Amino acid sequence: MGEKTYDLIIVGAGIIGAAVAYTYCKKYPTARVMLIEKSTKPASHQTGRNSGVIHAGVYYPPGSLKAKYCRQGLEDTLRFCQDYTIPFEQCGKLVVATSDKEVEALDTIFDRCQQNDLSPQRVNAKGITDMEPHIRGEEAIYVSHTGITDYAAITACMLEQARLSGALEIRYQHAVCDIEESDAFATITCQCSGETKQYRAEKLIICAGVYADSLIRQQGLDCEFSILPFKGEYFKLHSRFDDITSRLIYPVPDPAMPFLGVHLTRMIGGYTTVGPNAVLAPGKEAYNNYQTSLAELWQLGRSPGLWKLLWKYRQSVVSELATTLSKRHYASLIQRYCPSVTEHDFAPYRAGIRAQAVTHDGELMQDFCFVASERILHVANAPSPAATSALPIARAILDRAFL
């Protein structure tokens, strides 16, 4: 280990790690900062494999961290895109109810929108068609604040700005294999191309996504949850659907689940995607079912809350599994609100994996969560809307770590 001790080491070059680096280096431009990432480039996982939606805070319980940081993050993300000329569009979205039961559920969503400082509008069946001629529904909520952007571009920009404004060093292909903490500093050991390297810092912030639980336990801290990898499969629609809507179209989500359902999404690249579903992946980076190992499958199967969770949501598990086995069934979910789309209009598109914390009792952890010791802070649970919320999360992390 070299003599150099960093003021801050960040693990993870997703958007939260990048936001921490950006925020810290802007505030402390002379600080010694290192960012460590096991992949070959930033935004390789959740950040670069999502829908690109700038969320407004439609669904989250008032007072929760998700509601607070998402609402702040909406404004921060729009401002960041404007300041650094990153493409974005505040196109708004419709949450469309296609049954009487879903119409009743809109009341809760409408109330949450109001409590989260949005200005929702109720739209009747004719209004839906007037706004979006290809969309059908009994009733909808329109939220004008929602937008779209490219989070991988935002992440790259944050890292570049951090590098320009401070003394940020970035180490790719560094996989963390040990974490230690003493009274004087935190030490992190990494594997890089078969070589073992150690670095030390006064503070260590770990934004490890699907590996959050592994690194918490690696440090020797109590961890009463496991991170389960839920794969979201997307499809890109045929080019004739590039302008099928001018807004994002969402179904009414199941209130018991943290997933928002298969939605129709305008993308910054000028095309339209559908997705994602939510199926348990066989590995933490199993974007296709072959990217796993027996060891990883064994570890997943031993997760204390897994089988309780699957049994509790068994109907949803079967339904989601059907979407991955049958494109026709997948398309039927979209046809409820957009009848013109069929499975023949689907083209392959990259999948994503959502890192979702599940307690040992089989309960989904619904809010953002952090685990900290004296010198080390772990981002323990940060699924959607973490990309939108990245800058407020970064400020909260730094406020807590550097009290």
Disulfide bonds with the S-S distance in Angstrom:
none
